[in-house]
Amino acid sequence: MLAAFLPPYPFRGVRAPYLWLYYRLLTKWAGESAMFITGREYIRPVEEWNGRWECAPEMQSRLGYRLPEHAAIDRHEYQWLDESRFEQWLAAAGHNPIAAFRYFLTERDNDFEQELRRLLAKASAPVEALVSICNVPSLEAVCAELGIPVVHVELGALRAPLFWETSYVDFQGVNGHTESAGRYEAFDKWDLPLARTDLFQFFARTWRPVPPDAQPDHELGVVLQVEDDSNLVAFSNGMDNIGLLTVATNDVAPLGECPLVRAHPGSSFGIRTGRFHVDESPSSPLFIQRCRRILTINSSVGLEAVLLDKPVQVFGESSFDFILSASDEAEVISRLAFYLLAYLVPFPLQLDPEYLRFRIARPAEELIILRHLEKYLELMHLDAKMFAGSPVAERVALSVLFANQSKTFEEALAKRDGQISALRQALSEQDGHTSALTRTLSDREGQIASLTQAVLEREGQLSALTHTLSEHVGQIFALAQVVSERDEQFSVMTQAVSERDERVSALTHAMTERDEKIEALLSSSSWRMTKAWRFFGRLLRGA
C-alpha cells in the first residue's frame, strides 16, 4: 500500500498545515486503500474548515482536488501522531516555533523515530512508498531502515497560470538535499539543438509573456520569499531577506542606484521605498525583464531568470543551482532541458498511483523524460506519440519545436480570431446602429402617418368649415337682398313720410293761418260788440 506523512504541528501558526495535500491525496487515491500518518485535525468535517483557502473552488480547480465526503476518508487507514510532541520541540527551541520547525526539518529526534517505527509497524499491508511534503530526517532514517522509499513532493518551480503547472517528485529531498544534480551527473549527456527561448516557449502557456524589445531599467533585481517557508527556514545557507537586501544595496551603491525589489505576496511584511524600488509588475517574467541581474536566496523566479537568459546568483540550496555552474551555453541547455523534462514532473502526474509506482521502480531517465513529454503534449492537445521511434534527444527537440510552432500558429490564429471577433463586433454594432436607424425611420414614418391623418382630418374640418362658410355667405347674401329690399321699402316709406310731412306742414301752416284769422276775428271790436247778440241768439235757439 501507499502511505503519506502529513505533519499536524502548527509550526507556522496553522492547524492541519497541509490540508490541501491531504484533500488532493484523497482525490488521487480514490481507488486505493492507503495509510495516513497524521493528526486528527485533518479528518475534521469540511464544514468546520469554512474560510480556509483550501475550500475555495478556484484552489480546488487549480490544485486538482475536490472536498472529501466521509466515505473517501473512511476507506483509508490512519495512524495518529502524538501532537504534544510539538510542545516539547517548542520548549527546546526557546518557544520559537520557527526554530522548532528548523529542528524538525534538519535534525533527527530519537523519540520521534521510535514513534514513527511503531506507527509504520501497524500498517495492514507492506508499505510500497511513503509520500512526504517535507524533508524530515527522522522519517527518512526510519524508512531507510525499513526499506521504504520516501517520495518528497511539492509544487514545482514553474507554476500556473503563466506556465504549465509543474511539481517535484524527489526520493532524496525537496527544496534542499535534492537529487536533481546527482541524477543529471548519472545521465548520458545529450546535445539538443534548442535555445533557452525554445524551452521557455514550450513551458509557457501563453507565448510572449514579455515584450521582446523591452529593455532593463534596473541593474539589479531582488526576489524576496515567505519568511517562514521551509526554503528559508532550513535551506537558505544562513541568508534571509534582510541579508539579501543588504547584499543588493551594497552591490549597486557604487553605481548610485537602488535595487528593484519584488516582494512575495505571502510575506508578512512590506518594503519601504527610499532605499529600494518596489516592483509592481503583473508577472515575474516582466520583473525579470526590467533587470540586468537577479539575486535570490532560492526562489523559483531564479529558474525563470535562467530561462530568460539573465545572470542569476542563488545564495541558498536550490534544486536548479547545478544549472548555474554550466561551463558553456550548450551545457546550460543540456542541464536546463534535463531539469525541466526529467526532474520537474507534470502536476497532474505527481500523485497518480500508477505514476508513483512507475517512479518507485526507478526507470531509466529516458523513460521518465518521454513520460513527462507525452503528458505535456497531451495537455497542449497535441499528439503525445508524435516522432515516436526517434532517439530521445531528437524526439524531445522535434516535439518542443513542433509544439512551439503550433503555439505560434495558435497565437496567430487567436489574433486573427480576435480581429474577426472585433470585425464581428463592429458589424454587430453597425447592425445595431442600422436597426436603431430603422426603428427611428419607422418611428418617423409613424409620426408622418399620424401627421398625414391629422392633416386629412384638418382638411375635412376645413372643408366642413368652408361649406358652413359658404352657407353663411349665402345667408348673408340673402339677408343683404332682404336688407336691400327693406332699404328700398324704407326709401319709399321715407319718401311717403317726407310727402306726408310736407302735407302736415302745409296743413299746419293752413291751421296756423286759420287760427291767426280766428284770433284776429275774436280780437276784433266788432266781434266784441256783437257778443251780447250772439248770447241771446243761443238762448233763443236753445229754447
C-alpha positions as CSV (number, residue, x, y, z in Angstrom):
1,M,0.0,0.0,0.0
2,L,0.9,3.6,-0.4
3,A,1.3,5.8,2.6
4,A,1.5,9.6,3.3
5,F,3.1,11.6,6.2
6,L,1.2,14.8,6.9
7,P,2.7,16.8,9.8
8,P,0.0,18.2,12.1
9,Y,2.2,20.5,14.0
10,P,1.4,24.3,13.9
11,F,5.0,25.5,13.3
12,R,3.6,28.3,11.2
13,G,0.5,29.0,13.3
14,V,-1.9,26.9,11.2
15,R,-3.6,23.7,12.2
16,A,-3.6,20.9,9.6
17,P,-1.0,22.9,7.6
18,Y,-1.0,20.7,4.6
19,L,-4.8,20.2,4.3
20,W,-4.7,20.9,0.5
21,L,-2.3,18.0,0.1
22,Y,-4.5,15.7,2.1
23,Y,-7.5,16.5,0.0
24,R,-5.5,16.1,-3.2
25,L,-4.3,12.7,-2.0
26,L,-7.8,11.6,-1.2
27,T,-8.9,12.6,-4.7
28,K,-5.9,11.0,-6.4
29,W,-6.0,7.8,-4.3
30,A,-9.8,7.3,-4.5
31,G,-9.2,3.8,-5.9
32,E,-6.5,2.9,-3.2
33,S,-6.6,1.9,0.4
34,A,-3.7,3.9,1.8
35,M,-2.3,4.7,5.2
36,F,-2.0,8.3,6.6
37,I,0.4,9.1,9.4
38,T,-1.0,12.4,10.6
39,G,-3.1,14.3,13.2
40,R,-6.8,14.1,13.8
41,E,-7.4,17.7,12.7
42,Y,-7.1,16.6,9.1
43,I,-10.2,14.5,9.2
44,R,-12.5,17.1,10.7
45,P,-15.7,17.7,8.6
46,V,-15.1,20.0,5.7
47,E,-17.8,22.3,7.1
48,E,-15.6,23.1,10.1
49,W,-12.9,24.4,7.8
50,N,-15.1,27.2,6.4
51,G,-13.0,30.2,5.4
52,R,-9.8,28.2,4.8
53,W,-8.3,28.9,1.4
54,E,-8.2,25.1,0.7
55,C,-12.0,25.1,0.5
56,A,-12.2,27.8,-2.2
57,P,-13.4,26.5,-5.6
58,E,-10.7,28.2,-7.5
59,M,-8.0,26.5,-5.4
60,Q,-9.7,23.1,-5.8
61,S,-9.6,23.6,-9.6
62,R,-6.0,24.8,-9.7
63,L,-4.6,22.1,-7.4
64,G,-6.8,19.3,-8.8
65,Y,-8.9,18.0,-5.9
66,R,-12.4,18.0,-4.5
67,L,-13.6,18.4,-1.0
68,P,-14.0,14.9,0.5
69,E,-17.0,13.1,1.8
70,H,-16.9,10.8,4.8
71,A,-16.7,7.7,2.6
72,A,-13.5,9.0,0.9
73,I,-11.9,9.4,4.4
74,D,-13.1,6.1,5.9
75,R,-11.7,3.9,3.1
76,H,-8.1,4.6,4.4
77,E,-6.1,3.6,7.5
78,Y,-4.9,6.3,9.9
79,Q,-2.1,6.3,12.4
80,W,-2.3,9.2,14.8
81,L,0.8,11.2,15.7
82,D,1.4,12.4,19.3
83,E,0.7,16.1,18.8
84,S,2.0,17.0,22.2
85,R,5.5,16.4,20.8
86,F,5.2,19.9,19.3
87,E,5.2,21.4,22.8
88,Q,8.4,19.5,23.6
89,W,10.2,20.8,20.5
90,L,8.9,24.3,21.2
91,A,10.3,24.3,24.7
92,A,13.6,23.0,23.5
93,A,13.7,25.8,20.9
94,G,13.1,28.6,23.4
95,H,9.4,28.7,22.4
96,N,10.3,29.9,18.9
97,P,8.1,27.9,16.6
98,I,10.3,28.7,13.5
99,A,13.3,27.4,15.4
100,A,11.3,24.3,16.2
101,F,10.4,24.0,12.5
102,R,14.0,24.2,11.6
103,Y,14.8,21.4,14.0
104,F,12.1,19.2,12.6
105,L,13.3,19.8,9.0
106,T,17.1,19.3,9.7
107,E,17.7,17.2,12.8
108,R,17.0,13.7,13.9
109,D,15.0,13.0,17.0
110,N,15.3,9.6,18.7
111,D,11.9,9.7,20.5
112,F,10.1,10.8,17.3
113,E,11.8,8.0,15.4
114,Q,10.6,5.4,17.9
115,E,7.0,6.7,17.4
116,L,7.4,6.5,13.6
117,R,8.6,2.9,13.8
118,R,5.7,2.0,16.0
119,L,3.1,3.6,13.7
120,L,4.6,2.1,10.5
121,A,4.6,-1.3,12.0
122,K,0.8,-1.1,12.3
123,A,0.3,-1.0,8.5
124,S,-2.1,-3.7,7.4
125,A,0.0,-4.3,4.3
126,P,3.6,-3.7,3.2
127,V,4.2,0.0,2.5
128,E,5.4,0.5,-1.1
129,A,6.4,4.1,-0.5
130,L,5.7,7.0,1.8
131,V,4.8,10.5,0.4
132,S,6.0,13.5,2.4
133,I,5.8,17.2,1.6
134,C,8.8,18.0,4.0
135,N,12.3,16.9,4.5
136,V,12.1,15.1,7.8
137,P,15.5,13.4,8.7
138,S,13.8,11.2,11.4
139,L,11.2,10.0,8.9
140,E,13.8,9.3,6.2
141,A,16.1,7.4,8.6
142,V,13.3,5.1,9.9
143,C,12.0,4.5,6.3
144,A,15.6,3.7,5.2
145,E,15.8,1.1,8.0
146,L,12.6,-0.4,6.8
147,G,13.4,-0.3,3.1
148,I,10.5,2.1,2.4
149,P,11.2,4.8,-0.3
150,V,10.3,8.3,0.8
151,V,8.8,10.3,-2.1
152,H,9.2,14.0,-1.4
153,V,6.6,16.1,-3.2
154,E,5.9,19.8,-3.5
155,L,4.6,22.4,-6.0
156,G,7.2,22.8,-8.8
157,A,9.3,25.7,-9.9
158,L,7.1,26.6,-12.9
159,R,3.5,27.4,-11.9
160,A,0.2,28.3,-13.4
161,P,-1.3,30.4,-14.8
162,L,1.8,31.6,-16.7
163,F,3.3,28.1,-17.1
164,W,2.1,24.6,-17.3
165,E,1.9,23.6,-13.7
166,T,4.9,21.5,-12.6
167,S,5.8,19.6,-9.4
168,Y,8.6,17.9,-7.5
169,V,8.8,14.1,-7.0
170,D,12.2,13.6,-5.3
171,F,13.4,10.4,-3.5
172,Q,16.1,12.4,-1.6
173,G,14.6,15.7,-0.6
174,V,12.5,18.7,-1.6
175,N,13.8,22.3,-1.6
176,G,17.0,21.1,0.0
177,H,19.1,17.9,-0.4
178,T,17.5,17.2,-3.7
179,E,18.6,14.5,-6.2
180,S,18.5,16.8,-9.3
181,A,22.2,17.3,-9.7
182,G,23.1,13.7,-8.9
183,R,20.5,12.4,-11.4
184,Y,22.0,14.7,-14.1
185,E,25.5,13.5,-13.4
186,A,24.4,9.9,-13.9
187,F,22.6,10.8,-17.1
188,D,24.1,10.2,-20.6
189,K,24.6,13.7,-21.8
190,W,22.5,14.9,-24.8
191,D,23.1,17.5,-27.4
192,L,19.9,19.4,-28.0
193,P,19.6,21.9,-30.9
194,L,17.4,24.2,-28.8
195,A,17.8,27.6,-27.3
196,R,16.6,28.9,-23.9
197,T,13.7,30.7,-25.6
198,D,12.6,27.4,-27.1
199,L,12.3,25.8,-23.7
200,F,10.7,28.9,-22.2
201,Q,8.1,29.0,-25.0
202,F,7.4,25.3,-24.6
203,F,6.5,25.6,-20.9
204,A,4.8,29.0,-21.1
205,R,1.1,28.5,-21.5
206,T,0.9,31.9,-23.4
207,W,3.7,32.7,-25.7
208,R,5.3,36.1,-25.5
209,P,4.6,36.8,-21.8
210,V,7.3,39.6,-22.0
211,P,7.7,42.2,-24.8
212,P,10.6,41.0,-27.0
213,D,12.0,44.6,-27.2
214,A,11.8,45.5,-23.5
215,Q,15.0,47.0,-22.1
216,P,16.2,46.7,-18.4
217,D,15.7,49.8,-16.3
218,H,17.5,48.5,-13.2
219,E,20.9,47.0,-12.8
220,L,19.8,44.5,-10.0
221,G,16.6,42.7,-9.2
222,V,16.0,41.1,-5.8
223,V,13.4,38.4,-5.2
224,L,12.1,38.0,-1.7
225,Q,10.4,34.9,-0.2
226,V,8.0,34.0,2.5
227,E,9.8,34.3,5.8
228,D,8.6,31.1,7.4
229,D,8.7,28.9,4.3
230,S,10.9,25.8,4.6
231,N,13.1,27.1,1.8
232,L,14.3,30.0,4.1
233,V,13.9,28.2,7.4
234,A,16.1,25.2,6.6
235,F,17.8,25.6,3.3
236,S,18.9,29.3,2.9
237,N,22.5,28.7,4.0
238,G,22.0,31.3,6.6
239,M,20.8,34.0,4.2
240,D,17.5,35.8,4.9
241,N,15.5,38.6,3.2
242,I,17.2,41.3,5.3
243,G,20.6,40.0,4.4
244,L,19.7,39.7,0.8
245,L,18.5,43.3,0.6
246,T,21.8,44.4,2.3
247,V,23.9,42.5,-0.2
248,A,21.9,44.1,-3.1
249,T,22.2,47.6,-1.7
250,N,25.9,47.3,-1.3
251,D,26.2,45.8,-4.8
252,V,24.6,48.8,-6.6
253,A,25.7,51.6,-4.2
254,P,28.8,52.4,-6.3
255,L,26.5,52.9,-9.3
256,G,24.3,55.3,-7.4
257,E,21.3,53.0,-8.0
258,C,18.6,51.3,-5.9
259,P,17.8,47.6,-6.3
260,L,14.4,46.7,-7.7
261,V,12.7,44.5,-5.1
262,R,9.9,42.0,-5.8
263,A,8.2,41.1,-2.6
264,H,6.4,37.8,-2.1
265,P,2.5,38.2,-2.0
266,G,2.5,35.8,1.0
267,S,5.0,37.8,3.0
268,S,4.0,39.2,6.4
269,F,6.0,42.4,5.8
270,G,6.1,45.3,3.3
271,I,9.0,47.1,1.7
272,R,9.6,50.7,2.5
273,T,10.5,52.8,-0.5
274,G,13.5,55.1,-0.4
275,R,16.4,52.7,-0.2
276,F,14.6,50.3,-2.6
277,H,12.4,50.5,-5.7
278,V,9.4,48.2,-5.3
279,D,8.4,46.2,-8.3
280,E,4.7,46.1,-9.2
281,S,5.0,44.2,-12.5
282,P,2.0,41.9,-13.1
283,S,4.2,38.9,-13.6
284,S,7.6,37.6,-12.6
285,P,8.9,37.5,-16.2
286,L,8.1,41.2,-16.6
287,F,10.0,41.9,-13.4
288,I,13.0,39.9,-14.7
289,Q,12.9,41.8,-18.0
290,R,13.4,45.0,-16.0
291,C,16.7,43.8,-14.5
292,R,20.1,43.1,-15.8
293,R,20.9,40.6,-13.0
294,I,18.8,38.8,-10.4
295,L,19.6,37.9,-6.7
296,T,17.6,35.3,-4.8
297,I,18.0,33.0,-1.9
298,N,16.4,30.1,-3.7
299,S,13.2,31.3,-5.2
300,S,11.9,29.6,-8.4
301,V,11.9,33.1,-10.0
302,G,15.7,32.3,-10.3
303,L,14.8,29.5,-12.7
304,E,12.6,31.8,-14.8
305,A,15.6,34.2,-15.0
306,V,17.8,31.4,-16.3
307,L,15.2,30.7,-19.0
308,L,15.2,34.4,-19.9
309,D,19.0,34.4,-20.1
310,K,19.6,36.7,-17.2
311,P,22.6,36.2,-14.8
312,V,21.4,34.8,-11.5
313,Q,23.0,34.5,-8.1
314,V,21.5,32.0,-5.7
315,F,22.5,32.0,-2.1
316,G,20.6,29.1,-0.6
317,E,20.2,25.5,-1.6
318,S,18.2,25.0,-4.8
319,S,17.3,22.1,-7.0
320,F,18.3,24.1,-10.1
321,D,21.6,25.6,-8.9
322,F,23.6,22.9,-10.8
323,I,22.4,24.6,-14.0
324,L,24.2,27.8,-12.9
325,S,27.6,26.1,-12.9
326,A,27.5,25.0,-16.5
327,S,30.6,25.8,-18.4
328,D,29.1,27.0,-21.7
329,E,25.7,27.6,-23.4
330,A,25.4,24.1,-24.8
331,E,25.8,22.7,-21.3
332,V,23.3,25.2,-19.9
333,I,20.8,23.9,-22.5
334,S,21.5,20.3,-21.7
335,R,21.1,20.8,-17.9
336,L,18.1,23.1,-18.3
337,A,16.3,20.7,-20.5
338,F,17.1,17.8,-18.2
339,Y,15.8,19.8,-15.2
340,L,12.6,20.8,-17.0
341,L,11.7,17.5,-18.6
342,A,13.2,14.9,-16.3
343,Y,13.4,16.4,-12.8
344,L,10.2,18.5,-12.9
345,V,7.0,16.5,-13.1
346,P,3.8,17.5,-14.9
347,F,1.5,18.3,-12.0
348,P,-1.4,16.0,-13.0
349,L,1.0,13.0,-12.7
350,Q,2.6,13.9,-9.4
351,L,0.3,11.8,-7.0
352,D,-1.2,9.5,-9.6
353,P,-0.7,6.0,-8.0
354,E,0.3,4.4,-11.4
355,Y,3.0,7.2,-11.9
356,L,4.3,6.8,-8.4
357,R,4.7,3.1,-8.9
358,F,6.4,3.8,-12.2
359,R,8.9,6.1,-10.4
360,I,9.3,3.7,-7.4
361,A,10.6,1.1,-9.9
362,R,13.4,3.6,-10.7
363,P,13.1,3.6,-14.6
364,A,15.7,5.0,-16.9
365,E,15.8,8.8,-17.2
366,E,14.9,8.5,-20.9
367,L,11.6,6.8,-20.0
368,I,10.9,9.5,-17.4
369,I,11.6,12.2,-19.9
370,L,9.3,10.6,-22.5
371,R,6.6,10.1,-19.9
372,H,6.7,13.7,-19.0
373,L,7.0,14.9,-22.6
374,E,3.9,13.0,-23.6
375,K,1.9,14.4,-20.7
376,Y,2.8,18.0,-21.7
377,L,1.9,17.3,-25.3
378,E,-1.4,15.8,-24.1
379,L,-2.1,18.9,-22.0
380,M,-1.4,21.0,-25.2
381,H,-3.9,18.9,-27.1
382,L,-1.1,17.6,-29.4
383,D,-0.3,14.0,-30.5
384,A,1.6,12.6,-27.5
385,K,3.2,9.9,-29.6
386,M,4.4,12.1,-32.5
387,F,8.0,11.4,-33.5
388,A,7.9,8.1,-31.6
389,G,10.7,5.8,-32.6
390,S,13.2,8.7,-32.8
391,P,16.1,8.9,-30.4
392,V,15.1,10.6,-27.2
393,A,17.1,13.8,-27.8
394,E,15.8,14.1,-31.3
395,R,12.3,13.4,-30.2
396,V,12.4,16.0,-27.5
397,A,13.9,18.7,-29.8
398,L,11.3,17.9,-32.5
399,S,8.4,17.8,-30.1
400,V,9.5,21.1,-28.4
401,L,9.9,22.9,-31.8
402,F,6.7,21.5,-33.2
403,A,4.7,22.4,-30.1
404,N,6.2,26.0,-30.2
405,Q,5.3,26.3,-33.9
406,S,1.8,25.1,-33.0
407,K,1.6,27.6,-30.2
408,T,2.8,30.4,-32.6
409,F,0.2,29.3,-35.1
410,E,-2.4,29.2,-32.4
411,E,-1.3,32.7,-31.3
412,A,-1.6,34.0,-34.9
413,L,-5.0,32.2,-35.2
414,A,-6.1,33.6,-31.9
415,K,-5.0,37.1,-33.2
416,R,-6.9,36.5,-36.4
417,D,-9.9,35.3,-34.4
418,G,-9.6,38.4,-32.3
419,Q,-9.6,40.5,-35.4
420,I,-12.6,38.6,-36.8
421,S,-14.3,38.9,-33.5
422,A,-13.6,42.7,-33.5
423,L,-14.9,42.9,-37.0
424,R,-18.0,41.0,-36.0
425,Q,-18.4,43.2,-33.0
426,A,-18.1,46.3,-35.3
427,L,-20.5,44.7,-37.7
428,S,-22.8,43.9,-34.8
429,E,-22.6,47.5,-33.6
430,Q,-23.3,48.7,-37.1
431,D,-26.2,46.4,-37.3
432,G,-27.3,47.8,-34.0
433,H,-26.9,51.3,-35.5
434,T,-28.8,50.3,-38.6
435,S,-31.5,48.7,-36.5
436,A,-31.7,51.8,-34.4
437,L,-31.9,54.0,-37.6
438,T,-34.6,51.6,-39.0
439,R,-36.5,51.9,-35.7
440,T,-36.1,55.7,-35.9
441,L,-37.2,55.7,-39.5
442,S,-40.2,53.5,-38.6
443,D,-41.0,55.9,-35.8
444,R,-40.7,58.9,-38.1
445,E,-42.9,57.1,-40.7
446,G,-45.4,56.5,-38.0
447,Q,-45.2,60.2,-37.0
448,I,-45.6,61.2,-40.7
449,A,-48.6,58.9,-41.0
450,S,-50.1,60.4,-37.8
451,L,-49.4,63.9,-39.1
452,T,-50.9,62.9,-42.5
453,Q,-54.0,61.6,-40.8
454,A,-54.2,64.8,-38.7
455,V,-53.8,66.9,-41.9
456,L,-56.6,64.8,-43.6
457,E,-58.8,65.4,-40.5
458,R,-57.9,69.1,-40.6
459,E,-58.7,69.2,-44.3
460,G,-62.1,67.5,-43.6
461,Q,-62.7,70.1,-40.8
462,L,-61.6,72.9,-43.2
463,S,-63.9,71.5,-45.9
464,A,-66.8,71.4,-43.5
465,L,-66.0,74.9,-42.3
466,T,-65.8,76.1,-45.9
467,H,-69.2,74.5,-46.6
468,T,-70.6,76.2,-43.5
469,L,-69.0,79.5,-44.5
470,S,-70.5,79.1,-48.0
471,E,-73.9,78.6,-46.4
472,H,-73.3,81.6,-44.2
473,V,-72.2,83.7,-47.2
474,G,-75.5,82.6,-49.0
475,Q,-77.5,83.5,-45.9
476,I,-75.6,86.8,-45.7
477,F,-76.3,87.4,-49.4
478,A,-80.0,86.6,-48.9
479,L,-80.0,88.9,-45.8
480,A,-78.3,91.6,-47.9
481,Q,-81.0,91.2,-50.5
482,V,-83.7,91.4,-47.8
483,V,-81.9,94.5,-46.4
484,S,-81.7,96.0,-49.9
485,E,-85.4,95.4,-50.4
486,R,-86.1,96.8,-46.9
487,D,-83.9,99.7,-47.8
488,E,-86.0,100.3,-50.9
489,Q,-89.1,100.0,-48.9
490,F,-87.6,102.3,-46.3
491,S,-86.7,104.7,-49.0
492,V,-90.3,104.6,-50.3
493,M,-91.6,104.9,-46.8
494,T,-89.2,107.7,-46.2
495,Q,-90.4,109.4,-49.3
496,A,-94.0,108.9,-48.2
497,V,-93.2,110.2,-44.8
498,S,-91.5,113.2,-46.4
499,E,-94.5,113.9,-48.5
500,R,-96.8,113.4,-45.5
501,D,-94.6,115.7,-43.5
502,E,-94.9,118.3,-46.3
503,R,-98.7,117.9,-46.2
504,V,-98.7,118.1,-42.4
505,S,-96.5,121.1,-42.7
506,A,-98.9,122.7,-45.2
507,L,-101.9,121.8,-43.1
508,T,-100.1,123.1,-40.0
509,H,-99.5,126.3,-41.8
510,A,-103.1,126.4,-43.0
511,M,-104.3,125.8,-39.5
512,T,-101.9,128.4,-38.2
513,E,-103.2,130.9,-40.7
514,R,-106.8,129.9,-39.7
515,D,-106.0,130.2,-36.0
516,E,-104.5,133.6,-36.7
517,K,-107.6,134.6,-38.6
518,I,-109.9,133.3,-35.8
519,E,-107.7,135.1,-33.3
520,A,-107.9,138.2,-35.3
521,L,-111.6,137.9,-35.6
522,L,-112.1,137.2,-32.0
523,S,-109.9,140.1,-31.1
524,S,-111.8,142.5,-33.4
525,S,-114.1,145.2,-31.9
526,S,-117.0,144.2,-34.0
527,W,-116.8,140.6,-32.5
528,R,-116.9,142.1,-29.0
529,M,-119.7,144.4,-29.8
530,T,-121.9,141.6,-31.1
531,K,-121.2,139.3,-28.2
532,A,-124.5,140.0,-26.4
533,W,-126.4,139.3,-29.6
534,R,-124.8,136.0,-30.0
535,F,-125.6,135.1,-26.4
536,F,-129.3,135.9,-26.8
537,G,-129.3,134.1,-30.1
538,R,-128.0,130.8,-28.4
539,L,-130.6,131.2,-25.8
540,L,-133.3,131.5,-28.3
541,R,-132.0,128.6,-30.3
542,G,-131.7,126.6,-27.1
543,A,-135.2,127.4,-26.2
